[in-house]
């Protein structure tokens, strides 16, 4: 009669889910009940030992039956599955990198430059940038002779290149600013270099750049930390 | 169990009755202490202490004919457990004491090991004869400690169905083990 009540407590007892009173009642019971004690022993043996059973997949029998007959089909399917998985992973990685490297274009205003030719090109480029015509901006800036390319010009060119999906060119521009150690654009150049590296898929490089920036006394410190966190979470 | 008759056999010191009692309660006591004490428990000592106390009570005629053996044994086990936790008055000579009370008492540790090995081997063999679904359910529920709900979700089955399959499989294992005299 009582056994029925206790049978439902066997698993709970083994998982220590019973209250102390219930536990003692159950222990008292299995001292005199062979059935419950047998079940306890069986279930604890199942709990303590991995019998290394083969994991089951849904539709297992069907797939075995077909593929054993057609090994070529199996090989082709494997190639397709592996290829699709790799492509899927790459696509996923690309999407994540795009999400992390998203940024709003900074506000750039026209300022004076020393060289007349450079000034005209720069002014045109800024106007194009403000209108969202970044390609045109890059074209104007490319006309400036190299000796007259100041950090200001490089920065605008870098940003415009980033926005025209040329992260390699952008990274070169930002590197040149960092190498020149120009204090007006140093922090920004570091930050956007990190973005450019992310867009090239160079996660470790970007991480190093953001880490450097996050250790500096800079208004972009918080933003760099945010990107670092995003990278840590995603990869 | 006809306890009156059994107790009178024990009181008269019948070796067969003593062995029967030990066979009946030894593994229960071992199980009880292993569930109650975490880590390396001196199972052998504790089991022997309970048995020694029981036989001492029988010798001193503390047990009356209206006593039922199992709850009495459980009562002693609880006291021994209490002592283990709070008083630690475990006697190192308990094995000798039990040998005096029950001549020919066999080594608990060796028996326990053999019993456990046989049980594991038997269960493993029976388990492999079960349908794959039942094997999966038991493995997931007991070894991987998943809930019925999680298993049902993973195998795309209904909770009730999983529960029924699990109980059926356990019954089948017990029946097979009884048949093979492993329990």
Interface residues (C-beta under 8 A of the other chain):
Chain A: X11 X13 X14 X15 X24 X27 X28 X30 X31 X32 X35 X37 X38 X39 X40 X41 X42 X43 X44 X45 X46 X47 X48 X49 X50 X51 X53 X54 X55 X56 X58
Chain B: X1 X25 X27 X28 X31 X32 X35 X68 X70 X71 X73 X74 X77 X78 X116 X119 X120 X123 X124 X127 X128 X132 X133 X135 X136 X138 X139 X141 X142 X143 X145 X155 X156 X170 X173 X174 X177 X178 X183
